[in-house]
Amino acid sequence: MPSEHVESTHSTHSAHLGDDDTAMALKILVAGGFGAGKTTLVGAVSDIRPLRTEEPLSGAGRGPDGTEGAARKAVSTVAMDFGRITIHAGLSLYLFGTPGQDRFWFLWDELSEGALAAVVLADTRRLEDCFSAVDYFERRRIPFLVAVNRFPGARTYAAHDVSHALDLDRGTPVMLCDARDRASGKDVLIRTVEYAGRMHTARLLASVS
């Protein structure tokens, strides 16, 4: 299980791996609305076979889950997705994809324990589905980046338009991505880590000034 390899601590947001104590692992959440591409992103970038907890989407679940705009989606994450990617020697990211349906929100507090940062995947056809995730991370002061997943046929919006529509705090990064593409997903994760590093450093300096 992932918990055997990841040390969840709010103070360090990392785990030491191996015998040389030089490797570091950071925990990153991948969140967003139903059908936004969370499972796809984790699977595309993971160096290992990703752990998935998908179940067929039943007729009874389509109503509560609100599948408008994702009508072709046949399965749904009911617990989490898990993957791992090595950014460079000595730094790995452990990725935890959150369930997108409101009825599984009770799992978010457990998954967010020890997270350095989060990626909020956005689908411009259902942008309102991001509001809950944005609010969750803002209230818990977990740094996050909004990655707009480019779905075929979906209208393209500029980053500042998405930022305005989601009423993001000033400075919260917004970027376009293709959740199916490993290079695109890796770029999102690198920028997320960089942004989180700046945020945590600024908070640390503010606390000692």
C-alpha positions as CSV (number, residue, x, y, z in Angstrom):
1,M,0.0,0.0,0.0
2,P,1.2,3.6,-0.6
3,S,1.2,4.4,3.1
4,E,4.0,2.0,3.6
5,H,6.3,4.1,1.4
6,V,5.1,7.7,2.1
7,E,5.6,9.4,5.4
8,S,2.7,11.9,5.7
9,T,3.9,14.9,7.8
10,H,2.7,18.5,7.7
11,S,6.1,19.8,8.7
12,T,8.2,18.3,5.9
13,H,5.7,17.1,3.3
14,S,8.3,14.5,2.3
15,A,9.6,11.1,2.9
16,H,13.2,9.8,2.8
17,L,13.7,6.8,0.6
18,G,16.5,4.3,0.4
19,D,19.6,3.9,2.5
20,D,21.4,7.1,1.6
21,D,18.8,9.5,3.0
22,T,19.3,11.7,0.0
23,A,16.1,10.9,-1.9
24,M,13.0,12.9,-1.3
25,A,9.4,12.2,-2.1
26,L,6.7,14.8,-2.2
27,K,3.0,14.2,-2.0
28,I,0.8,15.9,-4.6
29,L,-3.0,15.7,-4.9
30,V,-4.7,15.7,-8.3
31,A,-8.2,17.0,-7.9
32,G,-11.0,18.4,-9.9
33,G,-14.5,17.8,-11.0
34,F,-16.1,14.6,-12.2
35,G,-14.6,13.5,-15.6
36,A,-12.0,16.3,-15.6
37,G,-9.1,13.8,-16.4
38,K,-7.6,13.1,-13.0
39,T,-7.2,9.3,-13.6
40,T,-5.9,10.0,-17.1
41,L,-3.2,12.4,-15.8
42,V,-2.0,10.1,-13.0
43,G,-1.8,7.2,-15.5
44,A,0.0,9.2,-18.2
45,V,2.8,10.5,-16.0
46,S,3.3,7.6,-13.6
47,D,6.6,5.6,-13.8
48,I,4.8,2.6,-12.1
49,R,1.6,0.9,-12.9
50,P,-0.9,3.2,-11.3
51,L,-3.3,2.1,-8.6
52,R,-6.9,2.8,-9.6
53,T,-10.1,2.3,-7.7
54,E,-12.6,2.7,-10.6
55,E,-16.0,1.1,-10.7
56,P,-18.6,1.0,-13.6
57,L,-20.8,4.1,-13.5
58,S,-24.3,2.8,-12.9
59,G,-27.5,4.4,-14.0
60,A,-28.3,5.2,-10.4
61,G,-25.0,7.0,-10.0
62,R,-25.3,9.1,-13.2
63,G,-27.9,11.4,-11.6
64,P,-26.1,12.2,-8.3
65,D,-22.7,12.5,-10.1
66,G,-24.0,14.9,-12.8
67,T,-22.5,13.5,-16.0
68,E,-23.5,16.3,-18.3
69,G,-20.5,17.1,-20.5
70,A,-19.0,13.7,-19.6
71,A,-21.6,11.4,-21.1
72,R,-19.1,9.0,-22.5
73,K,-17.5,8.3,-19.2
74,A,-18.3,4.7,-18.2
75,V,-16.3,4.3,-14.9
76,S,-15.7,6.5,-11.9
77,T,-13.0,6.7,-9.2
78,V,-14.5,5.8,-5.8
79,A,-11.5,6.1,-3.5
80,M,-8.3,7.4,-5.1
81,D,-5.8,7.0,-7.9
82,F,-2.1,6.5,-7.0
83,G,1.0,6.9,-9.1
84,R,4.7,7.9,-8.8
85,I,6.9,9.9,-11.0
86,T,10.7,10.7,-10.7
87,I,11.3,14.3,-11.6
88,H,15.0,13.9,-11.4
89,A,17.6,11.9,-9.4
90,G,16.7,12.3,-5.7
91,L,13.2,13.7,-6.2
92,S,10.0,11.7,-6.7
93,L,6.4,12.8,-6.6
94,Y,3.7,10.6,-5.1
95,L,0.4,11.4,-6.8
96,F,-3.0,10.9,-5.2
97,G,-6.0,11.4,-7.4
98,T,-9.1,12.4,-5.5
99,P,-12.6,11.2,-6.3
100,G,-14.6,13.8,-8.1
101,Q,-18.1,13.1,-6.9
102,D,-19.5,15.0,-4.0
103,R,-20.6,11.8,-2.2
104,F,-16.9,10.8,-1.8
105,W,-15.8,14.1,-0.3
106,F,-15.3,12.5,3.1
107,L,-12.1,10.9,1.7
108,W,-10.5,14.3,0.9
109,D,-9.3,15.1,4.4
110,E,-7.5,11.7,4.7
111,L,-5.9,12.1,1.2
112,S,-4.8,15.7,1.9
113,E,-2.8,14.7,5.0
114,G,0.9,15.7,4.4
115,A,0.3,17.0,0.9
116,L,2.8,19.6,-0.3
117,A,0.4,20.9,-3.0
118,A,-2.4,20.1,-5.4
119,V,-3.3,20.2,-9.1
120,V,-6.9,21.2,-9.8
121,L,-7.8,19.9,-13.3
122,A,-10.4,22.0,-15.0
123,D,-12.8,21.2,-17.9
124,T,-14.0,24.5,-19.4
125,R,-17.3,22.8,-20.4
126,R,-18.0,22.3,-16.7
127,L,-15.8,24.9,-15.0
128,E,-18.2,25.2,-12.1
129,D,-17.2,21.7,-11.1
130,C,-13.8,23.2,-9.9
131,F,-15.3,25.6,-7.3
132,S,-15.5,23.0,-4.5
133,A,-11.8,21.9,-5.0
134,V,-10.6,25.5,-5.3
135,D,-12.5,26.4,-2.1
136,Y,-11.2,23.3,-0.3
137,F,-7.5,24.1,-0.9
138,E,-7.8,27.8,-0.3
139,R,-9.5,27.2,3.1
140,R,-6.8,24.8,4.1
141,R,-3.9,26.9,2.7
142,I,-2.7,24.1,0.4
143,P,-0.9,25.7,-2.6
144,F,-2.5,24.6,-5.9
145,L,-2.3,25.1,-9.6
146,V,-5.2,25.1,-12.0
147,A,-4.5,23.0,-15.1
148,V,-7.1,23.4,-17.9
149,N,-7.4,20.1,-19.6
150,R,-7.9,20.7,-23.3
151,F,-10.8,18.4,-24.4
152,P,-11.4,18.0,-28.2
153,G,-14.1,20.5,-29.2
154,A,-14.0,22.5,-26.0
155,R,-13.7,26.3,-26.3
156,T,-10.2,27.6,-25.4
157,Y,-10.0,30.4,-22.8
158,A,-7.0,32.5,-21.8
159,A,-5.5,31.8,-18.4
160,H,-6.6,35.1,-17.0
161,D,-10.2,34.4,-18.1
162,V,-10.1,31.1,-16.2
163,S,-8.6,32.7,-13.2
164,H,-11.3,35.4,-13.2
165,A,-14.1,32.9,-13.6
166,L,-12.9,30.8,-10.7
167,D,-12.2,33.9,-8.6
168,L,-8.7,32.6,-7.8
169,D,-6.4,34.4,-5.3
170,R,-3.9,36.6,-7.0
171,G,-0.8,34.6,-8.1
172,T,-2.5,31.2,-8.3
173,P,-1.0,29.7,-11.5
174,V,-3.3,28.6,-14.4
175,M,-1.9,26.7,-17.4
176,L,-3.2,24.6,-20.3
177,C,-2.5,20.9,-20.4
178,D,-3.3,17.7,-22.1
179,A,-3.9,15.1,-19.4
180,R,-3.2,12.3,-21.9
181,D,0.3,13.5,-22.7
182,R,3.2,12.6,-20.3
183,A,5.3,15.6,-21.1
184,S,2.4,18.0,-20.6
185,G,1.5,16.4,-17.3
186,K,5.1,16.5,-16.1
187,D,5.3,20.2,-16.9
188,V,2.2,20.8,-14.8
189,L,3.7,18.9,-11.8
190,I,7.0,20.6,-12.0
191,R,5.4,24.0,-12.0
192,T,3.1,23.0,-9.1
193,V,6.2,22.0,-7.0
194,E,8.0,25.2,-7.9
195,Y,4.9,27.3,-6.9
196,A,4.4,25.4,-3.7
197,G,8.1,25.8,-2.8
198,R,7.8,29.6,-3.2
199,M,4.6,29.7,-1.2
200,H,5.9,27.6,1.7
201,T,9.2,29.6,1.8
202,A,7.2,32.9,1.9
203,R,5.0,31.6,4.7
204,L,8.1,30.5,6.7
205,L,9.8,33.8,6.3
206,A,6.6,35.6,7.3
207,S,6.3,33.5,10.4
208,V,9.8,34.4,11.7
209,S,9.8,38.1,10.7
